[in-house]
Amino acid sequence: MTLSIPFDNSYARLADGFFARQAPTPVKAPRLLAFNRDLAQVLGITPGDLGDMAQVFGGNRVPDGAAPLAQLYAGHQFGQYNPQLGDGRAILLGETLGQDGQRRDIQLKGSGPTPFSRRGDGRAWLGPVLREYLVSEAMHALGIPTTRALAAVATGEEVVRETLLPGAVLTRVAASHLRVGTFQIFAARGDTARLRDLTDYAIARHYPDAEGPLGLLTAVRDAQARLIAQWMSVGFIHGVMNTDNCTISGETIDYGPCAFMDGYHPNTVYSSIDQFGRYAYSNQPRIVVWNLAQLATALLQQFDAPETQVDAATEIVHAMPAMIDAEWLRLFRAKIGLSTPEDGDAALIADLLDRMAANQADFTNTFRALGTDGARDQFADPAAFDGWAAKWRSRLARDADPADLLARANPWIIPRNHRVEQMIDAAVAGDMAPFERLSAALADPFTPHPDLADLTRPPLASEQVQATFCGT
C-alpha cells in the first residue's frame, strides 16, 4: 500500500527568493521507528505499508504532490544578528489542508544538506529526533501550542558528531515554519517588495482579521504572550529562544536544548551553550518581548515612512509584559486551585515559588500534590510549606472546592530529563520499548496511571541531567 498525502502547497507558490528548491538526500536503509496515526488522520494522510512510509519519511521517495524546498531566514542568536541562516538540515515537503480545515506544513528534519547548511552535513542523530518527537507530542497533550511529530525514521547510516552516532530523520508538522527571522532577512536586505509579500502571506495564512503589518505584530504578540505564560506554568525551558526559533503562529518550535524543570529555581538553565543564562526559565518572558521588538523593527521597514509608525509599534510591544503577567497569573491561580481573582493572589503564588526554590521542591509534583500531604513532602523543610499552606487555606475558604481545578491545571506527568535520556540510551542500543512506554504515558498527562508512577519520580542525584544540547 502506498502512502498518500493530500498536498496543497501555498508557500511554494510564492515568488523566487523565499526559499531554495531542494529534494531530500536519500539514506542507506530507512526504517520506520514511530508513526503518529492520530495526527496523520487529522492531516488527511492515507498511511502506506511500513516500508513505503520509511522511504518517504526517510527522504528516499518524494511523494506525489510534494514541492520540496528549504526556507530562507535570518535571526538573532543569543542576541547577535546572523544575516543568513535558513533550513540547513530540513526540507519542507509541502502543506496539507487537514480534516479540521487547518493548513499545516510537513517538514523532514535531518534530511540532508541544503544551500543553507553552512558546511554542515544536514543530518540529525537518533537522540534529538526521538527527544523532539516525544517532547513535542507531550506539549500537545498538555494543551500548549506546538509543532508536532508525524514520524521518526532510522537512516541506517551514522553521523559524525563528537563520535559516530546512529542517524535519523524526524517528520515535523507545524502551522507554518514562518519565524521572526523570516521577516528579518528581507528587512535587513532592504527588500521591501518581498517583505510586503511575506507580510500579506502571513496575515492570510494565520491572522486573516489582522489589518496590515501592525495588525500582524499585534496578533503575534498576543499568541506569543499566551505561549510563554503556558511554558512557565509547566516549568518548561526552551533553551534557545533565538528569533529564528520564535514562530509567527505562536507555536513552540525547536526542541533542542529544552527541558522541564525538576526542582524549582527561577534561574534554571539547561542549554549547554547558554553560558550566561540569557534563556533561563525566569528570563523567558523578557526575551519574548525582545524578540517581538525585532519583529516590529523588521515589519516597519515596509512602510514608505517607517518613522511615522514607530510610536504605534512601540506601544504594541510595550503592552506585552502586562499581557504575559496577566496570563501567568490566570494560569498559576488555577494551579493553586483558585477560580476567582483577589488582589493578593500574585503575592500568594510568589511566596509559594520562593519557598519552593529555597527548599528544592519539585515543580510538577508540588503543584500536583497541593491539597494532600504529598506537597509538604516535596520540601527539604516541610515547615516551609506549612507556613504558606496556612495562608493558602485561608484564601481557599473564600473560593470554590479546588480539587477538580487542581487536577485539571497540574499535570501528573511531564517528560523528565533523566527519563528522556534513559529512553535515548535504550533506543541507541536498539530497544524502543522505553520510548513507546514514555510516549503512552505522556499522551494522557493529567490522569494518574499507577503502573507508570515510576516515570513521575524526580531524578536521583546520579540521574540528574545538568545540560541538554542542540541536535546539530
C-alpha positions as MATLAB code, in Angstrom:
seq = 'MTLSIPFDNSYARLADGFFARQAPTPVKAPRLLAFNRDLAQVLGITPGDLGDMAQVFGGNRVPDGAAPLAQLYAGHQFGQYNPQLGDGRAILLGETLGQDGQRRDIQLKGSGPTPFSRRGDGRAWLGPVLREYLVSEAMHALGIPTTRALAAVATGEEVVRETLLPGAVLTRVAASHLRVGTFQIFAARGDTARLRDLTDYAIARHYPDAEGPLGLLTAVRDAQARLIAQWMSVGFIHGVMNTDNCTISGETIDYGPCAFMDGYHPNTVYSSIDQFGRYAYSNQPRIVVWNLAQLATALLQQFDAPETQVDAATEIVHAMPAMIDAEWLRLFRAKIGLSTPEDGDAALIADLLDRMAANQADFTNTFRALGTDGARDQFADPAAFDGWAAKWRSRLARDADPADLLARANPWIIPRNHRVEQMIDAAVAGDMAPFERLSAALADPFTPHPDLADLTRPPLASEQVQATFCGT';
ca = [
       0.000    0.000    0.000;
       1.352    3.435   -0.952;
       1.361    6.414    1.382;
      -0.848    9.258    0.132;
      -0.555   12.878    1.331;
      -3.086   15.458    0.048;
      -0.659   18.323   -0.582;
      -1.751   21.913   -1.223;
       1.423   23.974   -1.287;
       0.916   27.708   -0.878;
       4.437   28.703    0.230;
       5.994   27.035   -2.799;
       3.816   29.278   -4.977;
       5.487   32.429   -3.659;
       7.952   34.229   -5.910;
      11.600   33.222   -6.020;
      13.781   34.428   -3.162;
      11.915   32.989   -0.182;
      13.438   29.518   -0.485;
      15.642   27.174   -2.465;
      14.019   24.240   -4.166;
      15.744   21.187   -2.783;
      14.877   17.491   -2.609;
      15.886   15.465    0.463;
      19.036   13.387    0.203;
      18.321    9.624    0.214;
      19.601    7.480    3.059;
      21.051    3.987    3.099;
      18.437    1.869    4.871;
      15.390    3.795    6.170;
      13.395    2.057    8.890;
      10.231    3.471   10.442;
      10.597    3.823   14.211;
       7.410    5.724   15.045;
       4.356    6.967   13.190;
       1.654    9.212   14.614;
      -1.555    7.741   13.211;
      -3.816   10.156   15.085;
      -2.038   13.144   13.575;
      -1.972   11.503   10.145;
      -5.745   11.186   10.296;
      -6.115   14.885   11.104;
      -3.877   15.718    8.146;
      -5.904   13.537    5.797;
      -2.957   11.225    5.165;
      -3.580    7.679    3.999;
      -0.823    5.517    5.545;
       1.106    3.086    3.407;
       2.942   -0.073    4.358;
       5.868    0.330    6.752;
       8.482    0.087    4.035;
       6.867    2.727    1.856;
       6.417    5.120    4.773;
      10.063    4.638    5.718;
      11.068    5.553    2.161;
       9.013    8.776    2.207;
       9.749    9.918    5.751;
      13.403    8.965    5.381;
      13.681   11.160    2.296;
      14.224    8.418   -0.284;
      10.943    8.943   -2.147;
       9.336   12.311   -2.772;
       5.576   11.699   -2.650;
       3.231   12.872   -5.381;
       2.169   16.478   -4.945;
       5.134   17.481   -2.793;
       7.142   20.610   -3.599;
      10.312   20.157   -1.526;
      12.201   23.291   -0.549;
      14.466   24.782    2.103;
      13.235   28.048    3.606;
      15.375   31.162    3.889;
      15.568   33.202    7.091;
      17.991   35.064    9.359;
      17.929   35.585   13.111;
      19.421   36.866   16.317;
      21.287   34.011   18.001;
      21.958   34.793   21.670;
      21.441   38.456   20.820;
      23.842   38.553   17.872;
      22.381   39.007   14.405;
      23.259   36.360   11.834;
      22.371   37.755    8.393;
      21.589   34.395    6.795;
      20.527   31.126    8.347;
      17.814   29.121    6.620;
      16.913   25.448    6.715;
      20.328   23.853    6.935;
      19.087   20.338    7.609;
      15.370   20.465    6.907;
      13.212   20.163    3.816;
       9.619   21.384    3.669;
       7.843   18.680    1.678;
       4.664   20.708    1.404;
       1.413   21.595    3.123;
      -1.916   19.945    3.761;
      -5.374   21.249    4.492;
      -6.413   18.945    7.316;
      -9.737   17.391    8.162;
     -10.200   20.304   10.588;
      -9.680   22.872    7.827;
      -6.276   23.959    9.168;
      -3.277   24.373    6.881;
      -0.071   22.740    8.135;
       3.493   22.237    6.938;
       5.054   18.795    6.679;
       8.819   19.023    7.043;
      11.641   16.478    7.100;
      14.310   17.374    9.668;
      17.726   15.753    9.250;
      17.102   15.154    5.551;
      20.497   16.192    4.204;
      22.370   19.324    3.142;
      20.764   22.378    1.565;
      22.172   25.643    0.187;
      21.839   26.975    3.763;
      23.751   24.214    5.546;
      26.813   26.388    6.278;
      29.225   23.462    5.847;
      27.073   21.166    7.991;
      26.091   17.667    6.930;
      22.354   18.371    7.091;
      21.747   15.282    9.178;
      20.400   14.529   12.641;
      21.192   11.732   15.015;
      18.684    9.494   16.733;
      18.714   11.132   20.179;
      17.466   14.618   19.222;
      14.937   13.123   16.801;
      13.324   10.982   19.496;
      13.572   13.825   22.034;
      11.698   16.196   19.736;
       9.134   13.546   18.822;
       8.401   12.753   22.443;
       8.556   16.270   23.935;
       6.570   17.977   21.189;
       3.803   15.394   21.493;
       3.894   15.796   25.277;
       3.443   19.544   24.863;
       0.477   18.942   22.584;
      -1.115   16.671   25.181;
      -0.574   19.408   27.789;
      -2.584   21.759   25.582;
       0.355   24.012   24.699;
       0.667   25.234   21.074;
       3.493   23.332   19.440;
       4.859   21.767   16.322;
       4.077   18.071   16.282;
       5.784   14.858   15.250;
       4.402   12.697   12.469;
       7.171   10.134   12.038;
      10.678    9.130   13.062;
      12.898    7.080   10.766;
      16.278    5.469   11.381;
      18.533    6.010    8.375;
      20.838    3.017    8.620;
      23.749    5.468    8.480;
      25.992    7.039   11.081;
      26.536   10.751   11.598;
      29.752   12.251   12.888;
      29.474   14.445   15.972;
      31.912   14.059   18.862;
      31.639   10.385   17.980;
      29.766    8.211   15.473;
      26.044    8.161   16.207;
      23.040    6.494   14.537;
      21.290    8.783   12.053;
      17.578    9.545   11.964;
      15.018   11.830   10.312;
      12.064   13.486   12.032;
       8.895   14.464   10.199;
       7.696   17.672   11.839;
       4.266   19.244   11.392;
       3.674   22.953   12.029;
       1.007   25.579   11.450;
       3.849   27.064    9.419;
       7.593   27.485    9.725;
       7.459   31.285    9.430;
       9.661   32.850   12.091;
      10.644   36.310   13.247;
      13.866   35.646   11.356;
      11.952   35.110    8.110;
      10.961   38.772    8.218;
      14.318   39.970    9.488;
      16.279   38.782    6.483;
      14.262   40.775    3.948;
      14.115   43.845    6.173;
      17.891   43.778    6.670;
      18.418   43.445    2.927;
      16.099   46.346    2.195;
      13.932   44.011    0.104;
      10.641   45.736    0.845;
       8.807   44.027   -2.005;
       9.393   40.564   -0.578;
       8.813   41.857    2.959;
       5.370   43.113    1.915;
       4.595   39.852    0.135;
       5.653   37.872    3.197;
       3.536   40.044    5.486;
       0.485   39.595    3.264;
       1.093   35.843    3.146;
       1.460   35.541    6.930;
      -1.718   37.527    7.544;
      -3.720   35.466    5.055;
      -2.418   32.203    6.469;
      -2.508   32.878   10.204;
      -4.431   36.028   11.098;
      -6.901   36.922    8.332;
      -8.574   39.526   10.545;
      -5.322   41.417   11.108;
      -5.003   44.761    9.344;
      -1.600   45.412    7.836;
       1.869   44.999    9.364;
       0.914   46.414   12.770;
      -2.128   44.169   12.887;
       0.183   41.217   12.285;
       2.523   42.443   15.014;
      -0.395   42.659   17.450;
      -1.610   39.163   16.597;
       1.856   37.638   17.004;
       2.260   39.464   20.316;
      -0.991   38.053   21.653;
      -0.166   34.494   20.570;
       3.380   34.579   21.931;
       2.266   36.136   25.243;
      -0.130   33.250   25.817;
       2.510   30.720   24.789;
       5.223   31.953   27.142;
       2.835   32.002   30.106;
       1.926   28.404   29.305;
       5.590   27.411   29.209;
       6.087   28.963   32.622;
       3.061   27.177   34.045;
       4.526   23.730   33.365;
       8.155   24.546   34.176;
       9.277   24.343   30.545;
      12.577   25.900   29.488;
      13.040   26.291   25.745;
      16.769   26.813   25.955;
      17.370   28.596   22.645;
      14.834   31.400   22.171;
      16.621   32.938   19.195;
      14.464   34.928   16.787;
      14.768   32.128   14.236;
      13.071   29.876   16.822;
      10.192   32.287   17.504;
       7.209   31.474   15.303;
       4.667   33.842   13.822;
       1.936   31.287   14.573;
       2.641   31.233   18.312;
       3.671   27.574   18.332;
       6.620   26.146   20.254;
       9.319   25.154   17.774;
      12.746   23.500   18.011;
      13.180   21.059   20.879;
      16.974   21.039   21.000;
      18.357   22.089   24.400;
      14.914   22.171   26.014;
      13.914   20.704   29.355;
      11.241   20.619   32.042;
      12.420   21.632   35.494;
      12.597   19.073   38.263;
      13.449   21.065   41.398;
      12.152   24.609   41.054;
      14.511   27.535   40.735;
      13.812   30.611   38.604;
      17.379   30.799   37.275;
      17.431   27.238   35.963;
      19.334   26.796   32.703;
      19.803   23.522   30.847;
      21.170   24.561   27.463;
      24.832   23.641   27.190;
      25.504   26.750   25.096;
      23.674   29.283   27.310;
      26.670   30.273   29.431;
      25.159   33.461   30.855;
      21.556   32.369   31.402;
      20.044   34.502   28.655;
      17.328   31.889   28.159;
      16.919   30.797   31.776;
      13.417   29.883   32.952;
      12.690   33.268   34.538;
      14.107   35.216   31.579;
      11.731   33.752   29.007;
       9.041   36.475   29.356;
      11.662   39.193   28.899;
      13.261   37.515   25.895;
       9.998   37.031   24.018;
       9.362   40.780   24.346;
      12.865   41.404   22.947;
      12.079   39.040   20.060;
       8.811   40.855   19.352;
      10.725   44.130   19.216;
      12.938   42.620   16.498;
       9.824   41.635   14.554;
       8.480   45.173   14.937;
      11.741   46.616   13.629;
      11.568   44.336   10.603;
       7.910   44.950    9.814;
       8.345   48.730    9.950;
      10.787   48.643    7.045;
       7.981   48.065    4.533;
       6.361   51.435    5.227;
       7.254   54.302    2.925;
       7.952   56.380    6.054;
       8.818   53.890    8.820;
       9.463   56.627   11.365;
       5.773   57.548   11.341;
       4.842   54.112   12.662;
       7.455   53.768   15.413;
       5.227   55.054   18.213;
       2.383   52.704   17.287;
       4.723   49.701   17.057;
       6.377   50.629   20.349;
       3.001   50.773   22.066;
       2.174   47.287   20.797;
       5.459   45.862   22.063;
       5.329   47.668   25.419;
       1.903   46.162   26.123;
       3.313   42.632   26.019;
       4.805   42.287   29.537;
       1.477   43.110   31.190;
      -0.269   40.593   28.931;
       2.205   37.862   29.886;
       1.828   38.722   33.570;
      -1.967   38.569   33.356;
      -1.944   35.206   31.607;
       0.713   33.902   34.011;
      -1.445   34.904   36.971;
      -4.519   33.286   35.457;
      -2.686   30.008   34.933;
      -0.898   29.944   38.297;
      -4.059   30.948   40.122;
      -5.627   27.788   38.696;
      -2.528   25.798   39.675;
      -3.219   26.575   43.340;
      -6.918   25.823   42.943;
      -8.326   29.359   42.775;
     -11.152   30.035   40.342;
     -11.899   33.641   41.319;
      -9.416   36.537   41.467;
      -8.378   38.543   44.505;
      -5.738   41.250   44.774;
      -3.354   39.232   46.928;
      -3.198   36.171   44.698;
       0.021   37.123   42.882;
       1.844   37.595   46.194;
       0.497   34.273   47.480;
       1.788   32.447   44.395;
       5.149   34.236   44.531;
       5.527   33.242   48.177;
       4.994   29.592   47.308;
       7.534   29.750   44.490;
      10.104   31.432   46.732;
       9.691   28.694   49.324;
       9.920   26.014   46.640;
      13.177   27.483   45.338;
      14.675   27.625   48.815;
      13.677   24.017   49.544;
      14.470   22.293   46.222;
      10.801   21.367   45.839;
       9.904   19.528   42.658;
       7.913   21.884   40.424;
       5.470   19.405   38.889;
       4.946   17.152   41.886;
       4.472   20.025   44.349;
       1.639   21.606   42.393;
       0.060   18.251   41.600;
       0.058   17.291   45.280;
      -1.476   20.518   46.620;
      -4.316   19.645   48.921;
      -2.610   16.436   50.060;
       0.207   15.655   52.465;
       2.356   14.942   49.417;
       3.013   18.608   48.750;
       4.857   19.258   52.016;
       6.909   16.119   51.407;
       8.488   17.859   48.400;
      10.173   20.432   50.658;
      13.565   19.957   52.290;
      11.984   21.686   55.296;
       8.277   20.734   55.343;
       7.630   23.546   57.827;
       8.292   25.989   54.982;
       5.295   24.587   53.168;
       3.175   24.616   56.297;
       3.745   28.340   56.742;
       2.474   29.023   53.239;
      -0.333   26.477   53.391;
      -1.994   28.228   56.327;
      -2.374   31.398   54.234;
      -3.457   29.375   51.222;
      -6.199   27.540   53.086;
      -7.495   30.836   54.429;
      -7.695   32.097   50.843;
      -9.386   28.886   49.672;
     -12.138   29.378   52.208;
     -13.353   32.269   50.045;
     -13.313   30.190   46.839;
     -14.854   27.027   45.454;
     -13.700   23.456   46.098;
     -10.235   23.351   44.478;
      -9.895   19.596   43.886;
     -11.170   19.476   40.308;
      -9.328   22.621   39.255;
      -6.057   21.404   40.755;
      -6.336   18.152   38.821;
      -7.064   19.956   35.538;
      -4.374   22.626   35.924;
      -1.481   20.460   37.108;
      -0.136   17.554   35.064;
       0.572   14.260   36.746;
       3.497   13.585   34.445;
       5.978   15.521   32.323;
       8.848   14.309   30.111;
      11.527   14.357   32.789;
      15.061   14.848   31.552;
      16.504   11.696   33.054;
      13.720    9.555   31.609;
      14.235   11.088   28.186;
      17.969   10.386   28.361;
      17.327    6.815   29.501;
      14.916    6.401   26.593;
      17.528    7.668   24.140;
      20.215    5.347   25.533;
      17.871    2.392   25.144;
      16.922    3.363   21.584;
      20.567    3.693   20.562;
      21.028    0.145   21.872;
      18.085   -0.996   19.736;
      15.369   -1.055   22.395;
      12.363    1.172   21.565;
      10.220   -0.091   24.462;
      11.105    2.813   26.808;
      10.218    5.295   24.058;
       6.860    3.633   23.498;
       6.095    3.417   27.219;
       7.039    7.033   27.867;
       5.088    8.212   24.815;
       1.981    6.382   26.005;
       2.243    7.896   29.481;
       2.737   11.444   28.199;
      -0.258   11.197   25.873;
      -2.554   11.436   28.934;
      -0.642   13.732   31.297;
      -3.436   14.714   33.701;
      -4.671   11.216   34.546;
      -2.753    9.171   37.136;
      -1.733    5.697   35.976;
      -0.323    3.700   38.913;
       1.564    1.311   36.638;
       3.500    4.282   35.221;
       4.165    6.039   38.526;
       7.909    5.427   38.271;
       8.001    7.901   35.381;
       6.866   10.717   37.689;
       9.751   10.309   40.122;
      12.306   13.130   40.221;
      15.855   12.082   39.375;
      18.230   10.640   41.896;
      21.477   12.534   42.321;
      23.162   10.111   39.928;
      20.417   10.607   37.317;
      20.321   14.398   37.176;
      20.766   15.914   33.734;
      22.822   19.084   34.037;
      22.831   20.126   30.385;
      20.903   19.496   27.183;
      22.256   20.001   23.691;
      21.315   21.164   20.225;
      20.738   18.367   17.741;
      23.089   19.795   15.130;
];
